[in-house]
Amino acid sequence: MLNGPPPKLSTEHLAMVVLVREDGRAGGSVPTYSLDQLPCLTARVRAAGITALKVFATDRRDATGTRAASNNSVMSRAIRVIKSTSPDMEVMTETCLCAYVSTGECHLVGRTGLPDQAATIAALEHQAVRQAKAGADVIGPAAMIPGSVAACRSALDAAGFDQVRVMPHLIVNSRLYSRYRAAMGIRPQQARRPFQLPMTGPTATAVERGLMMVAEGADSLLIEPALFSTDILNGLYAKADVPLLPFSVSGECAALPPALLAEEYCMLLRAGASRVVSHASLTLVDTLRDARPTVPTSRKPSQ
């Protein structure tokens, strides 16, 4: 368990979500960025005092997600652009296939129509190593397939990237992801999410899944959606000795105004979060500045 009082929310507790598309066109209400917009955005984020970017990218798609492990993928190029702009910016990635396969699923589909777990894990291994080669500091397995965290950790170590950290996504299925999917053009063919946690599932089961990821070699855990996962966050805080990062996803950032998001994030820190990953991080910086108390001007005593 990580001990100590929860600190007051500040920019050091925020990581900024960046959605990257090759064409830069927004597919919905969530901002997306083209590669040539990333230097300016990275500089703005760094000037605001935010030191980490969580990068999602979409690319050309096929049946096997070939572009996910390409040196010329949108993700690989985005990592290189960010690092060339701000070498000390921590780059966290999403390591998943949903933005690379024509089905829009997080996994590859076998001949029977069922998830091909072995093929998916192999694809994630290649993707993780490619992201590390591009300069990623933290890779984020998001398919929720058992064994995928250990496989990515082993692949990174074998390729000489033992310093690259692994932060898997612990995902509760929710409608709050719809804005993100619209922005990135991700349309899963199946309504059922076979590996994600159900919204109505018990907290203990979710905590156990997180602990399994830690046992597989996770250096930290991304817990999403933040708004509906405080019980899981707090349960893991009592048992997992790794940093816990709730992910404030697109739907909650759109639903709550900045002042309420700031209150939510204070609660998340109180519940055990080390840092909050958010689409609204830059907006929150302005809110935090506005909330700083001003020192009243002293008045001269009456003569």
C-alpha positions in Angstrom: 0.0 0.0 0.0 1.2 3.5 -0.8 1.0 5.6 2.3 0.9 9.3 3.0 -1.8 12.0 2.9 -3.3 12.9 -0.4 -1.7 16.0 -1.9 -3.7 19.0 -3.1 -4.5 18.8 -6.8 -1.9 20.5 -9.0 -0.5 20.2 -12.5 2.0 17.6 -11.4 -1.0 15.2 -10.8 -2.3 15.6 -14.4 -1.4 13.7 -17.5 -2.9 15.0 -20.8 -4.7 12.8 -23.2 -3.8 13.4 -26.9 -5.8 11.8 -29.8 -3.8 11.7 -33.0 -5.2 11.2 -36.5 -3.1 11.3 -39.7 -5.7 13.6 -41.3 -6.3 15.7 -38.2 -10.0 15.7 -38.9 -12.2 15.5 -35.8 -14.8 12.7 -36.1 -16.8 14.0 -33.1 -16.8 16.4 -30.2 -13.5 15.4 -28.7 -10.4 17.3 -30.0 -8.0 15.4 -32.2 -4.6 16.5 -33.5 -2.6 15.9 -36.7 1.1 15.1 -36.5 2.0 18.7 -37.6 0.0 20.1 -34.7 1.8 18.1 -32.1 4.9 20.3 -31.6 2.7 23.3 -30.7 0.5 21.2 -28.5 3.4 19.6 -26.7 5.0 23.0 -26.1 1.7 24.3 -24.6 1.3 21.3 -22.3 4.9 21.6 -21.1 4.6 25.3 -20.5 1.5 24.6 -18.4 3.5 22.4 -16.1 2.1 19.1 -17.3 4.9 16.5 -17.7 3.1 13.5 -19.3 1.1 12.8 -22.4 -1.1 9.8 -22.9 -1.1 9.2 -26.6 -3.8 7.4 -28.6 -3.5 7.1 -32.4 -5.6 5.8 -35.2 -4.3 4.5 -38.5 -5.1 2.6 -41.7 -6.8 -0.7 -40.9 -6.8 -4.3 -42.1 -7.7 -7.7 -40.8 -4.6 -8.2 -38.7 -3.7 -4.7 -37.6 -0.5 -4.5 -39.6 0.1 -0.8 -39.0 0.2 -1.2 -35.2 3.8 -2.5 -35.4 5.0 -0.3 -38.2 7.9 2.1 -37.8 5.9 4.5 -40.0 2.6 4.3 -38.0 0.8 7.4 -36.8 1.7 6.3 -33.2 5.4 5.8 -33.9 5.6 9.2 -35.7 3.7 10.9 -32.9 6.0 9.6 -30.3 9.0 10.8 -32.2 7.5 14.3 -32.8 6.7 14.7 -29.1 10.1 13.5 -28.0 11.9 15.8 -30.5 9.8 18.8 -29.2 10.2 18.0 -25.5 12.7 15.2 -24.7 11.7 15.2 -21.0 8.0 14.8 -21.7 6.9 11.4 -20.4 5.1 9.6 -23.3 2.5 7.0 -22.3 0.9 5.0 -25.1 -2.1 2.9 -25.7 -1.1 -0.6 -26.9 -4.1 -2.1 -28.5 -5.5 -3.2 -31.9 -8.9 -1.4 -32.0 -7.6 1.5 -34.0 -5.8 -0.8 -36.5 -8.1 -3.6 -37.3 -11.1 -3.4 -39.6 -13.4 -5.0 -37.0 -12.8 -2.2 -34.5 -12.3 -4.8 -31.7 -9.4 -4.8 -29.3 -8.5 -8.4 -30.3 -8.0 -10.4 -33.5 -10.8 -12.7 -34.5 -10.2 -16.4 -35.3 -11.8 -18.5 -38.0 -14.6 -19.5 -35.5 -15.5 -15.9 -34.9 -14.2 -16.0 -31.4 -11.3 -13.9 -30.1 -7.9 -15.3 -31.1 -6.0 -14.6 -27.8 -2.7 -16.1 -28.8 -2.5 -14.1 -32.1 -3.6 -10.9 -30.3 -0.9 -11.3 -27.6 1.7 -11.8 -30.3 0.5 -8.6 -32.1 0.6 -6.7 -28.9 4.2 -7.8 -28.2 5.3 -6.4 -31.6 3.4 -3.2 -31.1 4.9 -2.7 -27.6 8.4 -3.1 -28.9 7.8 -0.8 -31.8 6.4 1.9 -29.5 9.5 1.6 -27.2 11.8 1.9 -30.2 10.0 5.1 -31.2 10.8 6.5 -27.7 7.8 5.7 -25.5 8.4 5.7 -21.7 5.3 3.8 -20.7 3.4 1.3 -22.9 -0.3 0.6 -22.1 -1.7 -2.9 -23.0 -5.5 -2.3 -23.2 -6.9 -5.5 -24.6 -7.5 -6.9 -21.1 -6.5 -10.4 -22.3 -5.0 -12.5 -19.5 -1.2 -13.0 -20.1 -0.9 -9.9 -22.3 0.9 -7.8 -19.7 3.5 -10.5 -19.0 4.0 -11.0 -22.7 4.6 -7.3 -23.3 6.9 -7.1 -20.4 8.9 -10.1 -21.6 9.1 -8.8 -25.2 10.3 -5.4 -24.0 13.0 -7.0 -21.9 14.1 -9.3 -24.7 14.4 -6.3 -27.0 16.6 -4.4 -24.5 13.9 -2.0 -23.3 13.8 -3.1 -19.6 13.6 0.6 -18.6 10.3 1.1 -20.5 7.4 0.7 -18.0 4.2 -1.2 -18.5 0.8 0.4 -17.5 -2.1 -1.8 -18.5 -5.6 -0.5 -18.7 -8.1 -1.9 -16.2 -11.3 -1.2 -18.0 -14.9 -1.2 -16.9 -17.3 -1.3 -19.9 -19.2 2.0 -20.2 -21.1 4.3 -22.5 -18.6 7.0 -21.5 -16.2 5.9 -24.3 -18.6 6.7 -27.1 -17.2 10.2 -27.8 -13.6 8.8 -28.0 -14.7 6.1 -30.4 -16.5 8.7 -32.6 -13.5 11.0 -32.6 -11.2 8.1 -33.7 -13.6 6.4 -36.0 -13.6 3.2 -34.0 -16.8 1.2 -34.5 -16.6 -2.3 -32.9 -18.7 -4.8 -34.7 -19.7 -6.6 -31.6 -21.7 -4.9 -28.8 -20.2 -7.3 -26.2 -16.8 -6.5 -24.8 -15.6 -10.0 -23.8 -12.5 -9.1 -21.7 -13.6 -5.8 -20.1 -15.2 -5.7 -16.7 -19.0 -5.4 -16.6 -20.4 -2.2 -14.9 -22.5 -4.4 -12.6 -19.6 -6.7 -11.6 -18.3 -6.9 -8.0 -15.5 -4.7 -6.8 -13.6 -7.7 -5.5 -13.4 -9.2 -9.0 -12.1 -6.0 -10.5 -9.5 -5.6 -7.8 -8.4 -9.2 -8.4 -8.0 -8.5 -12.1 -5.8 -5.5 -11.3 -3.7 -7.6 -8.9 -3.2 -10.2 -11.6 -1.8 -7.5 -13.9 0.6 -6.4 -11.2 1.6 -10.1 -10.7 2.3 -10.2 -14.5 4.7 -7.3 -14.2 2.7 -4.1 -14.4 4.6 -1.1 -13.1 1.4 0.9 -12.6 -2.3 0.6 -13.4 -4.6 2.8 -15.5 -8.2 2.5 -14.1 -11.1 3.6 -16.3 -13.5 5.2 -16.4 -12.4 7.3 -13.4 -15.9 8.5 -12.6 -17.3 5.0 -12.1 -14.3 3.2 -10.7 -13.5 4.8 -7.3 -14.3 1.6 -5.5 -11.8 -0.3 -7.6 -9.2 2.4 -7.2 -9.6 2.4 -3.4 -9.6 -1.4 -3.2 -6.4 -1.6 -5.2 -4.8 1.2 -3.1 -5.2 -1.1 -0.1 -3.5 -4.1 -1.8 -1.3 -3.0 -4.7 2.1 -1.4 -4.2 2.2 0.3 -7.6 1.0 3.8 -8.7 -2.7 3.9 -9.6 -3.8 6.3 -12.4 -7.6 6.7 -12.9 -8.4 7.7 -16.5 -11.0 10.5 -16.8 -12.4 9.5 -20.2 -14.1 11.5 -22.9 -17.6 11.2 -21.7 -17.0 12.4 -18.2 -14.8 15.3 -19.4 -17.7 16.4 -21.7 -20.4 15.9 -19.0 -18.7 17.7 -16.1 -17.5 21.4 -16.1 -13.9 22.1 -15.2 -14.7 23.1 -11.6 -16.5 19.8 -10.9 -13.7 17.8 -12.6 -11.3 19.5 -10.3 -13.4 18.3 -7.3 -13.6 14.8 -8.8 -9.8 14.6 -9.2 -9.3 15.8 -5.6 -11.5 12.9 -4.5 -9.5 10.5 -6.7 -6.3 11.6 -5.0 -8.0 11.1 -1.7 -9.0 7.6 -2.8 -5.5 6.6 -3.7 -4.6 8.0 -7.1 -1.0 9.0 -7.9 -2.0 11.0 -11.0 -5.1 11.5 -13.1 -5.0 11.0 -16.8 -7.6 13.3 -18.4 -8.8 14.8 -21.7 -9.4 18.0 -19.8 -5.9 18.5 -18.3 -5.1 21.8 -20.1 -8.5 23.2 -19.2 -7.9 22.1 -15.6 -4.7 24.1 -15.4 -6.6 27.3 -16.0 -9.2 26.2 -13.4 -6.5 25.5 -10.8 -4.9 28.9 -11.4 -8.2 30.7 -11.0 -8.8 28.8 -7.8 -5.6 30.0 -6.1 -6.4 32.3 -3.2 -5.2 35.9 -3.6 -3.4 37.7 -0.8 -5.4 40.8 0.3 -3.6 44.1 0.0 -2.7 45.4 3.5 -4.4 48.6 4.5 -2.5 51.4 6.3 -3.7 51.9 9.9 -5.7 55.1 10.5 -3.6 58.0 11.6 
